[in-house]
Amino acid sequence: MKLLSVALLLMVITTAAYGADLDGKWTGTVAGPGGEMPVSFTFKADGAKLTGTTVGLDGMDIPIKDGKIDGNNISFTVALDFGGMPFELAYKGVLAADQLKMTLDIFGMPFEFVVKKAPAEKPK
């Protein structure tokens, strides 16, 4: 029984540590038909809830929606509007050391890419 209690405690600590590691800016690139496209996310973990933003094609921040953290797995959506045609992009990711292995689903077509945590910006 003690072993089970210790194992559960370690799982809770590990889950909290992964959540804390998500906080901050993550950057990378996605391979597309026109070549590599930069991607950027800023995440804030709060227990099992994930909030934050991504940068749109116009350079503006877009809030992430329905962000969830489950151990080292994350998921969220981003709502976009192209000329009056709204749609959502679904993202899933797995935290592994200093990187997030991400999958972006665009109309049923998955794109896999990796983002890495950017160094913390120094105050000006």
C-alpha positions in Angstrom: 0.0 0.0 0.0 2.9 2.4 0.8 4.4 1.7 -2.6 1.1 2.6 -4.3 0.9 5.8 -2.4 4.5 6.8 -3.3 3.9 5.9 -6.9 0.7 8.1 -7.0 2.6 11.0 -5.3 5.4 10.8 -7.9 2.9 10.8 -10.8 1.3 14.0 -9.3 4.7 15.7 -8.9 5.7 14.7 -12.4 2.5 16.0 -13.9 3.0 19.3 -12.1 6.6 19.5 -13.3 5.5 19.0 -16.9 2.9 21.7 -16.7 5.4 24.2 -15.2 7.8 23.4 -18.1 5.2 24.4 -20.7 5.1 28.1 -19.5 6.8 30.4 -21.9 7.4 30.9 -25.6 8.0 27.9 -28.0 9.2 28.3 -31.6 9.8 26.1 -34.6 8.9 25.6 -38.3 6.3 23.6 -40.2 7.1 22.2 -43.6 4.4 23.2 -46.1 3.9 23.2 -49.9 5.7 26.6 -50.1 8.6 25.6 -47.8 9.2 26.1 -44.1 6.8 28.3 -42.2 7.7 29.7 -38.8 5.4 28.9 -35.9 5.3 30.4 -32.4 3.3 29.7 -29.3 3.2 31.2 -25.8 1.8 28.8 -23.2 0.6 29.2 -19.6 -0.2 26.0 -17.7 -2.7 26.0 -14.8 -3.2 22.5 -13.6 -4.9 20.6 -16.4 -5.8 23.8 -18.3 -3.6 25.3 -21.0 -4.0 28.9 -22.2 -1.9 31.1 -24.4 -1.5 32.4 -27.9 0.0 31.6 -31.3 1.1 34.0 -34.0 -1.1 34.3 -37.1 0.1 34.8 -40.6 -0.4 38.6 -40.2 1.8 38.6 -37.1 -1.0 39.1 -34.7 -1.6 37.0 -31.5 -4.4 34.5 -31.8 -5.7 33.0 -28.5 -5.7 29.2 -28.1 -9.0 27.6 -27.1 -10.0 24.5 -25.2 -6.4 23.9 -24.0 -5.9 20.7 -22.0 -2.9 19.1 -20.3 -2.9 15.4 -19.6 0.5 14.4 -18.2 3.0 15.2 -21.0 0.2 15.5 -23.6 -1.4 18.8 -24.6 -4.2 19.6 -27.0 -5.9 22.9 -28.1 -7.6 24.5 -31.0 -7.2 27.9 -32.8 -10.1 29.7 -34.4 -9.3 31.4 -37.7 -11.3 33.4 -40.2 -10.2 33.7 -43.9 -12.4 36.2 -45.7 -15.6 35.3 -43.8 -14.8 31.5 -43.7 -14.3 30.6 -40.1 -12.6 27.3 -39.2 -10.6 25.7 -36.4 -7.2 24.1 -36.4 -6.7 21.3 -33.9 -3.2 20.8 -32.3 -1.9 18.0 -30.2 1.6 17.8 -28.7 3.8 15.6 -26.5 6.3 17.2 -24.2 9.7 15.4 -24.3 12.6 17.1 -22.5 13.1 20.5 -24.1 10.8 20.1 -27.1 7.1 19.6 -28.0 6.4 17.1 -30.8 3.3 18.7 -32.3 0.6 17.5 -34.8 -1.5 20.1 -36.6 -4.7 18.8 -38.2 -5.8 20.9 -41.2 -9.0 19.5 -42.8 -8.1 15.9 -41.8 -4.5 16.2 -43.1 -1.9 16.0 -40.3 1.3 18.1 -40.2 4.0 17.1 -37.8 6.6 19.5 -36.4 8.7 20.2 -33.4 8.9 23.4 -31.3 11.5 24.2 -28.8 11.3 26.4 -25.8 12.8 29.8 -26.5 15.2 31.3 -24.0 13.6 33.7 -21.5 13.7 37.3 -22.6 15.8 39.6 -20.5 14.0 42.6 -19.0 14.8 45.8 -20.7 
